[in-house]
């Protein structure tokens, strides 16, 4: 599937994505109730951040486009704040909403991988 077709399909899914609610718990013992209008878009952005932080996949280490993408900072996203908030939470209570738990897990992974990459000095 071509990139533009895939992008249109994802945008279509994002528009129909139901909102999600959850309670986040943090290391200091505080909690915060959240309602996310577009959890699918946050999941996709978190996965993009994970890919950027982990580097080139096997077989693409010499791909000039991949190298360029990895050496530039990711552009700011309107979901960055939500990913940072989710990523700082130590647990989530989302009831039967397994999708919100998945969004949280990906956000946690994105934030942790970016911190590791920053600490190793690989961020530009």
Buried (B, 14 or more C-beta within 10 A) or exposed (E): EEEEEEEEEEEEEBEEBEEBBBBBBEEEEEEEEBEBEBBBBBBBBBBBBBBBBBBBEEEEEEEEEBBEEBEEEBEEBEBBEBBEBBBBBEBBBBEEBEBBBBBBBBBBBBBEBBEEBEEEEEEE
